[in-house]
């Protein structure tokens, strides 16, 4: 789960730096690579169990997520200046945006349906 968080944070940083990068396409690429790796790991780990012990197969399949975490710890993070003056301004702005989204009929009607169902 930690490697998922690292990958998602890198995608968010890339999308924040370059608006034309297409964060949806980048995130889709990351998830498809992750799914392909998971399927390959599941397929080959079954056949590897005939040759290796379970501990060796686990160690082998845990190498790549650990590499992602290790490389993620080497990334430099540049602090960004907030567009809000203080915490209360940020919270009130976020609350007003949340209320404007939740008060739309296209949002609360399906939520009401799920709640009543």
C-alpha positions in Angstrom: 0.0 0.0 0.0 2.9 2.3 0.6 4.2 2.0 -2.9 0.6 2.9 -4.2 0.7 6.1 -2.2 4.2 7.0 -3.5 3.1 6.4 -7.1 -0.1 8.5 -6.7 1.8 11.3 -5.0 4.3 11.4 -7.9 1.4 11.5 -10.4 -0.2 14.4 -8.5 3.1 16.3 -8.4 3.6 15.8 -12.2 0.0 16.9 -12.9 0.4 20.0 -10.7 3.7 21.0 -12.4 2.5 20.5 -16.0 -1.2 21.1 -16.7 -0.9 19.7 -20.2 0.6 16.4 -19.0 -2.8 14.8 -18.8 -2.9 13.5 -15.2 -5.7 11.1 -16.2 -3.5 9.5 -18.8 -0.5 9.4 -16.5 -2.6 7.8 -13.7 -4.1 5.4 -16.1 -0.7 4.3 -17.3 0.5 3.8 -13.7 -2.5 1.7 -12.8 -2.3 -0.4 -15.9 1.4 -1.0 -15.2 0.6 -1.9 -11.7 -2.2 -4.3 -12.8 0.1 -5.9 -15.4 2.8 -6.4 -12.7 0.2 -7.9 -10.3 -1.0 -10.3 -12.9 2.5 -11.3 -13.9 3.5 -11.8 -10.3 0.4 -13.9 -9.6 1.0 -16.0 -12.7 4.7 -16.6 -12.2 4.6 -17.0 -8.4 2.5 -20.1 -8.9 5.0 -21.7 -11.1 8.0 -20.5 -9.1 6.6 -22.3 -6.0 7.5 -25.5 -7.7 11.1 -24.5 -7.9 11.6 -22.2 -4.9 10.2 -22.0 -1.3 7.3 -19.7 -0.4 9.7 -17.3 1.5 11.9 -17.0 -1.6 8.9 -16.2 -3.9 7.6 -13.7 -1.4 11.1 -12.0 -1.2 11.3 -12.0 -5.0 7.8 -10.4 -5.5 8.4 -7.8 -2.9 11.5 -6.4 -4.5 9.8 -4.0 -6.9 7.4 -2.3 -4.4 10.4 -1.9 -2.1 12.4 -0.3 -5.0 9.5 2.2 -5.5 9.5 3.1 -1.8 13.3 3.5 -1.8 13.3 5.7 -4.9 10.5 7.7 -3.5 12.5 8.5 -0.4 15.2 10.0 -2.6 12.8 12.5 -4.3 13.3 16.1 -3.2 10.2 17.9 -2.2 10.0 21.6 -2.7 7.5 23.3 -0.4 4.8 25.3 -2.1 3.6 28.6 -1.0 -0.1 28.3 0.0 -2.5 30.6 -1.7 -4.3 31.1 1.6 -3.2 33.5 4.3 -4.1 31.3 7.3 -5.7 28.0 8.3 -9.2 29.4 8.9 -9.4 31.0 5.5 -8.4 27.7 3.9 -11.0 25.7 5.9 -13.8 28.2 5.1 -12.9 28.2 1.4 -12.8 24.3 1.3 -16.1 24.1 3.3 -17.8 26.5 0.9 -16.6 24.5 -2.1 -17.7 21.3 -0.5 -21.2 22.8 0.2 -21.5 24.1 -3.3 -20.7 20.6 -4.7 -23.0 18.8 -2.2 -25.9 21.1 -2.7 -26.2 20.3 -6.4 -29.1 18.2 -7.3 -27.0 15.8 -9.4 -25.0 15.0 -6.2 -27.5 14.9 -3.4 -30.3 13.0 -5.4 -28.2 9.8 -5.9 -26.9 10.1 -2.4 -30.4 10.3 -1.1 -31.4 7.3 -3.2 -28.5 5.2 -1.8 -29.3 6.3 1.7 -33.0 5.3 1.4 -32.3 2.1 -0.4 
